[in-house]
Amino acid sequence: MQFLSISRRRTEQFTDAQFAALAEAESQRVRTLYSEGLIRQIWRRGDQPGACIVFEADSEATVRELLASFPLGAAGMLEIIAVIPLNPYPGFFPR
């Protein structure tokens, strides 16, 4: 099952230097989850610092565990705004 997560960086609580210190570790964690097939797509948000990620997982709880495993998540530097389960679009089904 796929899930969409929407997160933002807690820029009001942490400095740019604190985010920068974890940037490489964060990128490596994303690459690992992508190579394992757990992250399907990821985008940086255009409206504020943060990300939108499409996960392949068996439950919302698993997605939340994965988000908490990111260095920024583990450091409390991310706010998880939403984790949304996604269903197939019915317009593509045979009639």
Protein Blocks (a to p, Z undefined) as FASTA:
>chain_A
ZZdddddddfklpcfklmmmmmmmmmmmmmmmmmnomambdcddfkbgcdddddddfbfk
lmmmmmmmpmklmnopaccfbdcdddddfklpcZZ
